[in-house]
Amino acid sequence: MKAESEHHHPEPWYRSRGAVVAAMIAVTLGFFIVREHWEHLAGRWIYLLLLLCPLMHFFGHGGHNGHGKEKGSDEQNS
């Protein structure tokens, strides 16, 4: 049997150097786009907030296997 320290877990894609650089560029571009178009967005912020709700619901359930439990999950945790 291998010891716990010998297991190699690959880094997730979002922790790679390229993903961090892409996220930094996206945030910077997003800031300048919002800054330049603030007059258009200021009156419609409530619609952007309402659009954010389904997006957060769709992408936010990945961490706990959605709404239902997988079969056998209680047996594995015991």
N, C-alpha and C positions, 0 to 999 in steps of 0.2 A: 504494500500500500504506500502511496505517496503521501508525504506530509502536506498539510494545508498550504505551506509557503511555496511549494513547488508547482502549484496550479497556476497556469498562465491564463489570465482573463484579458482578451483584447480590449483596447480602448474603444469606447463608443465613438461613432462617427462625429458627433457634435463636439468632442474634445480634441479633435485633430487640429493641427495648425491651420490647415486650409479653411476649415469650418469657422474657426475663430476670426481669421482675417476676413472671410466673407461676411460674417455677422457684423464686424466693426464697420466695414464698408457700407453694408445695408443700413445700419443705424445712422451713420453720417449722412448718407444720401436721403434717408427718410427725414432727418432733421431739416435739411435744406429744402426739401420739397414742401414740408409742412410750413416752414418759415416763409417761403415765397408765396404760398397759396393760402395763408391763414385767413384772409378775408372771405374766401369761398368756403372754407371748412368751419369757421366759427359759427355760422348759422345752422350748420348741419351736424353738429357734434352729437346730438341725441341719436341720429340715425346711425352714426358710426358706433356709438355705444350699444345700440340694439343689434347691430351686425356682429359685434364682438361676443355677445352672449352665446349664439349657436356655435361660433368658432371655438370658444372656450369649452363648451360642453362636448363638442366633437373631439377635440385634441386633448382634453383634460382627463379623459377616462382611461388612458393607456396604462396608468400606474397601478390600477386595482382591478384589472381584468374586466372592465366594462361594468354593466349593471348587475350581472349575474355571477355566481360563483362557479368555478370549474368543478366537475365531479372529482371527488377524491381529495379536494384541497384540505378538508378537515383531517383526513387520515394522515396526510403528509406533515401537517403542523403538530401533530400529537407526539 
